[in-house]
Every structure is written in C-alpha cells, then in structure tokens.
Amino acid sequence: MADRAGPALPTRDDLRWARLARELPFEELEAARKQAEQWRNAIGGLTALLGVAALVRGRNDLTSIPSNWRVSVALVLAAAFLSLLLAFALSAYASFGRPGVRIRLNGSALRRWSGARTRQIGRLVPVAAAAAALGIVLTGVAAFLTWFAPATAGPSRPYAVRTATGQQCGELIGVDRGRMVLRTGPNSLWSTPLAEVISISEVKAC
Amino acid sequence: MNGHQPVEYELVPQPPQPSTRVRRDDETVVLSTCPRCLGPMAQLDGEAAPAKGIRFPRRHTAVPAWEPDVVECQCGLPHPGRPENAPAWGCGAFWNELATGG
C-alpha cells in the first residue's frame, strides 16, 4: 500500500498541469517530427557558418602576407569559428532541446520539467549571445589583420629576352618610352627597343 | 451504471482518493471511482515525450516508478451542464491520488 499523496485538496492549477500532461501522448509524434525538422534546419544553417571564412576578404590571396601574420589570422579565424559554433550549438540546444526525452504522464513531472527547462534556457541564452558576440569580434579582427598586414616582397622571376643581336636575362622592370627595361644586376639596367624584341620567356634563373 | 449519480457538471476538488494500478499488456491502467458521481474510471498511465524534450538536468527527467497525481473524473457518463469543450468526460470532480500499489 502506497502512502504518498499530494495535499488534501488539489488546486485548479494542479488540475491544469495534470490535463496538460495527459495530452502529451496525443501530441508526441507531431512534436517529435517538428523537433527533427528544427534540427534538420539547424544543421543546414551550420554550413552557413563556414561562410565566415569568406568574410575575410582583405586579400584574395593570404599567401601574400608574411607567415607570422598568416598564422595569426588562421588562429583568430579558428577561434572565431569555434565561438560561432558554440553560440549556434547552445542556442539550438536551448531552442529545440534534445530529442528522445520522456517524462511521466503526470502534472507534477511536467511542471518540474517545464520549470527546469525554463531555467536552463535562461542560463544558455546569455552564454550563446556572448559566444556569438565574441565570434563576430574575432572575425572582424581576422579581417583587420588581413587588411593591414604588410605585403611580402614576392621573389620576381627572371625573364629571358631574345633580340636580333642576342639574348639578355634579368628581372623585368617594365616598358618605358618604347623600350623594354630589364634589371640585369644589383646596379645595372639593360634596355632595348620593343621593335627589336623577338621573344620574351620566363626562366627559372639567369 | 453501478451507483453512478448524474450530478451537474462542476469543477470541484475532492479529498484524496485511492487508485489501483494494474498492468495491461505493456501499459499501466489506473482504476478509481469518482467520489462525487461514483462513476468508475480507468485511464492509462505511462510516459511521453514533452513537446520539446531535453535531458537536463538529469534528476528532472528520471522517470519515477510512480508518483501521485491529480486525477479528474473521466467516468464517461452524461452530466448536465458539461461544456462541449471540457477536456475530461466526467462530472468535473478532481482529487489527489492516493495510490494502492501498482
């Protein structure tokens, strides 16, 4: 013989919780389907997070910045991505909950679950918001780093220029008043009229 | 019907009443008698997924073997004045369960 019972007379609120609990079996399939749908949409949205990398468009080619800057950008970007991922996971968890949870068909159980869930959402949402803000700031920092990183002086490939009188090799400086100019040494330039150039080809070394 | 009183529908709390739980296949059925209209009642007990489930904190989601609940008359017999949209088909009496095992 059980000896547990609630207070002598239940209130109308107690009755309302009990009614809500008894309705659960009639709604659980639809609720489970809705929950699955919400998770599906959330997982789809997750891929949008990958677009965060596209925000860092300061330079199209990150290899043109010095390696220490490049590593810094990568680390900041990774931290930004993790922050946004955390924000996403926490907000999804707060919003949709975890599938597969069951409670007793009982007003008290439903009331306890509802209270715990409300408190949990209250805890999760501020953390998710803070993580999202941190992720956005870090993304901005990464973009800032790529915009203001000094450009590396890329090694220029030498060119071989063949003319009617012979061949010359050096760093291509440009064309000036109809003459092609090559740097053939630290302090020496060579030029020839464009009209005399037979071919120009990139070479590995002079 | 055995001793059933077709009293007027009214939401009135009643003192705790005993219920009996019996197993039927893989379900538990709660048997009781309404103290107001004396109508016999049988309703399913069990567990279900809340609308948005979450297993946190764990102590709140452990499904207990049994826990007293509020029972509402569901005798299924006619009671004058019962609103069309009343969620329970009974006389409107409700009470705390005083279970007798299960």
Interface residues (C-beta under 8 A of the other chain):
Chain A: M1 A2 R4 A5 G6 P7 A8 L9 P10 T11 R12 D14 L15 W17 A18 R19 A21 R22 E23 L24 P25 E27 E28 A31 A32 Q35 Y93 F96 G97 R98 P99 G100 V101 R102 I103 R104 L105 N106 G107 S108 A109 L110 R112 W113 S114 A116 R117 Q120
Chain B: L11 P13 Q14 P15 P16 Q43 L44 D45 G46 E47 A48 A49 P50 A51 K52 G53 I54 R55 F56 P57 H60 T61 V63 P64 W66 E67 P68 D69 V70 V71 E72 P87 A88 F94 W95 N96 E97 L98 A99 T100 G101 G102
